[in-house]
Amino acid sequence: MRKRSLYQVVLLGIIAILAAFALQGYYLWSAYKLKDQEFQQQVQVALLGVADGFEELNESLVPDVALINRISNNYYVVNLNAVIDAGDLQFLLQRELEAVGLNEDFEYGIYDCYTDRMVYGDYVSYEANADTLGRSRPELATYDEFIYYFGIRFPDHKTSLLNSLGTVGALGAVLLITILFFVYASWVLVRQQQLSEMQKDFINNMTHEFKTPLSTIKIASGVLARSAPVRGDARLLRYAEVVENQNERLTNQVEKVLQLAKIERNRFRLQREPAQLNEIIEDVISGARAKTEEAGGTFLVNLNAPNRDLLADKLHLSSALSALLDNAVKYSLGAPEISVTTNIILGHTRLVIADKGVGIPVEHQSKVFEKFYRVPTGNVHDVKGFGLGLFYVNGICKAHGYELTLDETRTVGSAFRIDIPDRNMQDSFWRKLILRIFGPDKAPAWTQA
């Protein structure tokens, strides 16, 4: 994952977390207010029932206004136009609260106008083994606007409300766990990104350092191979040629690693020039045909598509095609049987390089274009390489705007397809529109050239 993309993911995750927190908080607050409103309605109905009960007992008139006042979120005073008996009050309170389905502990007090204070009545609990004796008896607040009134307080109201939000709280706990996991995953991703950047920098520095001694070895081996004593000794000449060949091979690998690093960092620039597709293919085939025939194999070429005018980097495109042909030779069973075919498919020129070699198992086909990936072969290492070949080919094709795919339906050997779109299609209105909608990173390959 690119550094910019990683930071975008983290930023979007933070925004999503904040939005989830806001929604969760709003939902909790709304649920809390709804439960509290329901509690108030139940208390109002129950206390009205108590007032009606006293009206029946004392045959007195209950005031029409300001009958019930809520002093705090859990404390109410009820105005009665009668002398209040504590026993009757407790009986009526329990009856009416149970009638509305409110089984919360409560305590009550009756106002004494002579002492101007609330006389504490009792603490009523609905728990079977509740210890009410040890509870402190707080002073209930008085209310100046009433004369004959009682007060009732629900000391565990907040706790009951919070307990009633158990499901919402569980969802909040799940959300918190999810957020913690996201934070941990983001930290791991950022750490991995840092390690990946350090690895890339190390490889780039190392390959750059290799270029100087490789150039020196190339010059020295060339001078050595051309010297008269070496040319006069067949054994020394063979060793000098081995040094030159292996130096050339190592130089190509180092150059490939450097190019791959540029591709990954979006610093890769093609040196485009006019070219003929068939000429590039034939030049590459001429080099690969010798290896194939030397191994006793056959090379079949069918360029059925008309010759195409390209604007391409001939060096890198030739290197990519050479890499595919080299793989076809290396992974053949016995004498190589290689075919190179071009056809017109839906307005595209399709180039297919196929072989009848060992093939690629189905479970590994989706990973062959990954960097450093090689199909496992157990303890047998008869084919050398770093797992960079197909990754390099895929990078070069994408840079040109071509699409490289593996024919997954093939049962014998492997077949790689390169679809080269028509340049007129690439310069069309639809190409520009798709690039604008999806952006250069996510648009189809044919729009990126």
C-alpha positions in Angstrom: 0.0 0.0 0.0 1.3 3.4 -0.9 2.1 5.9 1.8 -0.5 8.4 0.6 -3.2 5.7 0.3 -2.4 4.5 3.8 -2.8 7.9 5.3 -6.1 8.3 3.4 -7.3 5.1 4.9 -6.3 6.1 8.4 -7.9 9.6 7.9 -11.2 8.0 6.7 -11.1 5.6 9.6 -10.7 8.5 12.1 -13.7 10.3 10.5 -15.7 7.1 10.6 -14.8 6.7 14.3 -15.8 10.2 15.1 -19.1 9.8 13.2 -19.8 6.5 15.0 -19.1 8.1 18.4 -21.4 11.0 17.6 -24.2 8.7 16.4 -23.7 6.4 19.4 -23.7 9.4 21.8 -26.8 10.8 20.2 -28.5 7.5 20.4 -27.6 7.0 24.0 -28.7 10.5 25.0 -32.0 10.0 23.1 -32.6 6.6 24.7 -31.8 8.1 28.1 -34.2 11.0 27.6 -36.9 8.7 26.4 -36.6 6.5 29.4 -36.6 9.5 31.7 -39.7 10.9 30.0 -41.4 7.5 30.4 -40.5 7.5 34.1 -41.9 11.0 34.6 -45.2 10.0 33.0 -45.5 6.9 35.2 -44.7 8.9 38.3 -47.2 11.6 37.3 -50.0 9.0 36.7 -49.2 7.3 40.0 -49.1 10.5 42.1 -52.4 11.6 40.6 -53.8 8.3 41.7 -52.5 9.0 45.2 -54.1 12.4 45.2 -57.4 10.9 44.0 -57.1 8.3 46.8 -56.7 11.0 49.4 -59.7 12.8 48.0 -61.8 9.7 48.4 -60.5 9.0 51.9 -60.9 12.6 53.3 -63.7 13.8 51.0 -61.6 16.8 50.4 -61.0 18.8 47.2 -57.6 18.4 45.6 -56.2 21.7 44.1 -56.7 22.0 40.4 -53.4 23.6 39.6 -49.8 23.0 40.7 -50.8 19.6 42.1 -47.5 17.9 41.3 -44.1 19.6 41.1 -40.8 18.0 40.1 -38.1 19.6 42.2 -35.2 17.5 40.7 -34.9 14.6 38.4 -35.8 12.1 41.1 -37.7 14.2 43.7 -41.4 15.2 43.5 -43.8 17.1 45.9 -47.6 16.7 45.7 -50.0 19.3 47.0 -53.0 17.9 48.9 -55.8 19.9 50.5 -56.0 17.5 53.5 -54.1 16.3 56.5 -51.8 13.5 55.4 -51.6 10.2 57.3 -48.3 8.4 56.9 -49.8 4.9 56.8 -52.4 5.9 54.2 -49.7 7.7 52.2 -47.4 4.7 52.0 -50.2 2.3 51.1 -51.5 4.5 48.3 -47.9 5.2 47.0 -47.2 1.4 46.8 -50.5 0.7 45.2 -50.4 3.4 42.5 -46.7 2.9 41.6 -47.2 -0.8 41.2 -50.3 -0.1 39.1 -48.2 1.8 36.6 -45.5 -0.8 36.6 -42.9 1.3 38.5 -41.1 -0.9 40.9 -38.3 1.4 42.0 -37.2 1.9 45.6 -38.5 5.2 47.0 -38.6 7.2 50.2 -41.1 9.8 51.3 -41.7 12.5 53.8 -44.6 14.7 54.9 -44.4 18.5 55.4 -44.9 19.7 59.0 -46.0 23.4 58.9 -45.2 23.8 62.6 -41.5 23.0 62.3 -41.3 24.0 58.7 -39.5 20.8 57.7 -40.1 17.5 56.1 -40.8 14.7 58.5 -39.2 11.6 57.1 -41.5 8.7 56.5 -39.9 5.5 55.4 -37.7 3.9 52.7 -39.6 1.3 50.6 -37.6 -1.3 48.7 -38.8 -3.9 46.3 -35.7 -6.1 46.7 -36.3 -9.2 48.8 -33.1 -8.9 50.9 -32.6 -5.2 50.8 -31.0 -3.6 53.9 -33.0 -0.5 54.5 -32.0 0.0 58.1 -28.5 0.9 57.4 -29.3 3.5 54.9 -28.9 7.2 55.8 -32.0 9.3 56.0 -31.3 12.5 54.1 -33.3 15.6 54.7 -35.9 16.1 52.0 -36.2 19.6 50.6 -39.3 21.7 51.5 -41.4 23.6 48.9 -42.6 27.1 49.9 -45.6 27.3 47.6 -47.5 24.4 49.2 -48.9 23.9 52.8 -50.3 20.4 52.9 -48.0 18.3 50.8 -45.7 15.3 50.8 -42.5 14.6 49.0 -41.3 11.4 47.3 -37.8 10.7 46.1 -36.4 7.8 44.0 -32.7 7.6 45.2 -31.7 4.9 42.6 -33.4 6.6 39.6 -30.2 7.3 37.7 -28.9 3.8 38.3 -32.1 2.3 37.1 -32.1 4.4 34.0 -28.5 3.4 33.1 -29.4 -0.3 33.8 -32.3 0.0 31.4 -29.9 1.0 28.7 -28.0 -2.3 28.9 -28.4 -3.2 25.2 -27.3 0.2 24.1 -24.3 0.0 26.5 -23.4 -3.4 25.1 -23.4 -1.9 21.6 -21.2 0.9 22.9 -18.8 -1.7 24.3 -18.7 -3.5 20.9 -18.0 -0.2 19.2 -15.2 0.6 21.7 -13.6 -2.8 21.0 -13.9 -2.2 17.3 -12.3 1.2 17.6 -9.4 -0.2 19.7 -8.9 -2.9 17.1 -8.9 -0.3 14.3 -6.3 1.8 16.2 -4.1 -1.2 16.7 -4.5 -2.2 13.0 -3.7 1.3 11.9 -0.6 1.3 14.1 0.5 -2.0 12.6 -0.1 -0.7 9.0 1.9 2.5 9.6 4.7 0.5 11.2 4.7 -1.9 8.3 4.7 1.0 5.9 7.8 2.5 7.6 9.6 -0.9 7.5 8.7 -1.2 3.8 10.1 2.2 3.1 13.3 1.3 5.0 13.6 -1.9 3.0 13.1 -0.1 -0.3 15.6 2.5 0.6 18.1 -0.2 1.6 17.6 -2.1 -1.7 17.9 1.1 -3.7 21.1 2.1 -2.0 22.5 -1.3 -2.3 21.8 -1.7 -6.0 23.2 1.8 -6.7 26.4 0.8 -4.8 26.6 -2.4 -7.0 26.6 -0.4 -10.2 30.1 1.0 -9.8 32.0 -2.3 -9.1 30.0 -4.0 -11.8 31.0 -1.3 -14.3 34.6 -1.8 -13.2 34.4 -5.6 -13.6 32.9 -5.2 -17.1 35.8 -3.0 -18.2 38.4 -5.2 -16.6 36.9 -8.5 -18.0 36.7 -6.9 -21.4 40.4 -5.9 -21.4 41.3 -9.3 -20.0 39.4 -11.2 -22.7 41.0 -9.1 -25.5 44.6 -9.6 -24.2 46.9 -11.8 -26.3 47.9 -14.3 -23.5 44.2 -14.9 -22.6 43.1 -15.3 -26.3 45.9 -17.7 -26.8 44.8 -19.9 -23.9 41.3 -21.5 -24.5 40.8 -22.3 -20.8 41.6 -18.7 -19.7 39.4 -17.3 -22.6 36.5 -19.4 -21.4 36.9 -18.1 -17.9 37.0 -14.5 -19.1 33.8 -15.1 -21.1 32.1 -16.6 -18.1 33.1 -13.5 -16.1 31.7 -11.2 -18.8 28.5 -13.2 -19.1 27.8 -13.4 -15.4 28.7 -9.7 -15.0 26.2 -8.9 -17.7 23.5 -11.0 -16.0 24.1 -9.4 -12.6 24.1 -5.9 -14.2 20.7 -6.7 -15.8 19.3 -7.8 -12.5 20.5 -4.7 -10.7 19.0 -2.5 -13.4 15.7 -4.4 -13.2 15.6 -3.8 -9.4 16.2 -0.1 -9.9 13.5 0.2 -12.6 11.0 -1.7 -10.3 11.8 0.8 -7.5 11.0 3.7 -9.8 7.8 2.0 -10.9 6.7 1.6 -7.3 7.4 5.2 -6.4 5.7 6.5 -9.6 9.0 7.9 -10.8 9.3 5.7 -13.8 9.2 7.5 -17.1 9.0 5.8 -20.5 11.1 7.0 -23.3 8.4 6.8 -25.9 9.2 6.7 -29.6 7.4 5.6 -32.8 7.7 1.8 -33.2 6.2 -1.1 -35.1 4.7 -3.9 -33.0 5.7 -6.7 -35.4 9.3 -5.5 -35.6 9.6 -5.5 -31.8 8.2 -9.0 -31.6 10.5 -10.3 -34.4 13.6 -8.7 -32.8 12.7 -10.4 -29.4 11.9 -13.7 -31.1 15.2 -13.8 -33.0 17.1 -13.8 -29.7 14.8 -16.3 -28.0 14.6 -18.6 -31.0 18.3 -19.5 -30.7 17.8 -20.7 -27.1 14.8 -22.7 -28.0 16.4 -24.4 -30.9 19.5 -25.0 -28.9 17.3 -26.9 -26.4 15.8 -29.0 -29.2 12.5 -27.2 -29.1 10.1 -25.6 -31.6 9.1 -22.0 -32.1 5.7 -21.2 -33.7 4.9 -17.6 -34.8 1.5 -16.5 -36.1 1.3 -12.7 -36.4 -2.3 -12.6 -37.6 -3.0 -9.0 -36.5 -2.0 -6.2 -38.8 1.2 -4.5 -38.0 0.5 -1.8 -35.4 2.1 1.7 -35.1 3.1 2.2 -31.4 4.4 5.0 -29.3 6.3 2.9 -26.9 9.6 2.5 -25.0 11.2 -0.1 -27.3 13.9 -1.0 -24.7 11.6 -1.8 -21.8 8.9 -3.4 -24.0 11.4 -5.6 -25.6 12.8 -6.5 -22.2 9.3 -7.4 -20.9 8.6 -9.7 -24.0 12.1 -11.3 -23.6 11.3 -12.0 -19.9 8.1 -13.9 -20.9 9.9 -15.9 -23.6 12.8 -16.7 -21.2 10.2 -18.0 -18.7 8.7 -20.2 -21.4 12.1 -21.7 -22.1 13.1 -22.1 -18.4 9.9 -23.8 -17.3 9.5 -26.2 -20.2 9.4 -29.9 -19.7 12.0 -31.3 -22.1 12.2 -29.7 -25.5 10.4 -26.3 -25.4 7.3 -25.8 -27.4 6.6 -22.0 -27.6 4.1 -20.1 -29.7 3.7 -16.3 -30.2 0.4 -15.2 -31.7 -1.3 -11.9 -32.4 -5.0 -11.3 -33.1 -7.5 -8.5 -33.1 -9.9 -9.0 -30.2 -12.7 -6.3 -29.7 -10.6 -3.6 -31.3 -7.5 -4.5 -29.2 -4.4 -6.2 -30.5 -3.9 -9.3 -28.3 -0.4 -10.8 -28.1 -0.3 -14.3 -26.6 3.0 -16.0 -25.6 2.2 -19.7 -24.7 4.2 -22.7 -23.8 3.6 -26.4 -22.9 5.7 -26.4 -19.8 5.1 -27.1 -16.2 2.2 -24.6 -16.0 1.1 -22.7 -12.9 -1.2 -24.4 -10.3 -4.6 -22.8 -9.9 -4.0 -21.8 -6.3 -1.0 -19.7 -7.3 -2.3 -18.1 -10.5 -3.6 -15.0 -8.7 -0.2 -14.2 -7.1 2.2 -14.6 -10.0 2.4 -10.9 -10.6 3.3 -10.1 -7.0 6.8 -8.8 -6.2 9.2 -11.6 -5.1 6.6 -14.3 -5.5 7.7 -17.6 -6.8 5.6 -20.7 -7.2 6.7 -23.2 -4.5 8.6 -26.2 -5.8 9.5 -28.0 -2.6 13.2 -28.6 -2.1 13.9 -28.6 -5.8 15.5 -25.3 -7.0 16.3 -26.1 -10.6 15.2 -22.7 -11.9 17.0 -19.7 -10.4 15.5 -16.2 -10.0 14.2 -13.6 -7.6 10.5 -13.6 -8.4 10.8 -10.2 -10.1 10.3 -11.2 -13.8 6.5 -11.2 -14.0 6.3 -8.3 -11.6 8.6 -6.3 -13.9 6.6 -7.3 -17.0 3.3 -6.3 -15.4 4.8 -2.9 -14.4 6.1 -2.2 -17.9 2.7 -3.2 -19.4 0.8 -0.9 -17.0 3.2 1.9 -17.7 2.4 1.6 -21.4 -1.4 1.2 -20.8 -1.5 -2.4 -21.8 -3.2 -5.2 -19.8 -1.3 -8.3 -18.9 -3.3 -11.4 -17.9 -2.7 -15.1 -17.4 -5.0 -17.5 -19.2 -6.4 -19.4 -16.2 -8.4 -21.8 -18.4 -5.3 -23.4 -19.8 -4.7 -27.0 -18.6 -1.2 -27.6 -20.2 1.6 -25.1 -19.8 1.0 -21.3 -19.4 -0.2 -18.5 -21.7 0.3 -14.8 -21.0 -1.9 -12.3 -22.9 -1.0 -8.7 -23.5 -3.9 -6.5 -24.8 -2.8 -3.4 -26.6 -5.7 -0.9 -27.1 -6.1 1.2 -30.1 -4.5 4.6 -29.6 -7.6 6.3 -31.0 -9.6 4.8 -28.2 -7.0 6.0 -25.7 -7.3 9.5 -26.9 -11.1 9.4 -27.0 -13.6 11.4 -24.9 -14.5 8.2 -22.9 -10.8 7.8 -21.8 -10.7 11.3 -20.5 -14.1 10.9 -18.8 -13.1 7.6 -17.1 -9.8 9.1 -15.9 -11.7 12.1 -14.4 -14.1 9.8 -12.6 -11.8 7.1 -11.3 -8.5 8.9 -11.2 -5.2 7.7 -12.8 -4.6 5.1 -10.0 -7.9 3.2 -10.3 -8.8 3.7 -14.0 -8.5 0.7 -16.4 -5.1 0.0 -17.8 -6.0 1.0 -21.4 -6.7 4.6 -20.2 -3.4 5.2 -18.5 -1.0 5.4 -21.5 
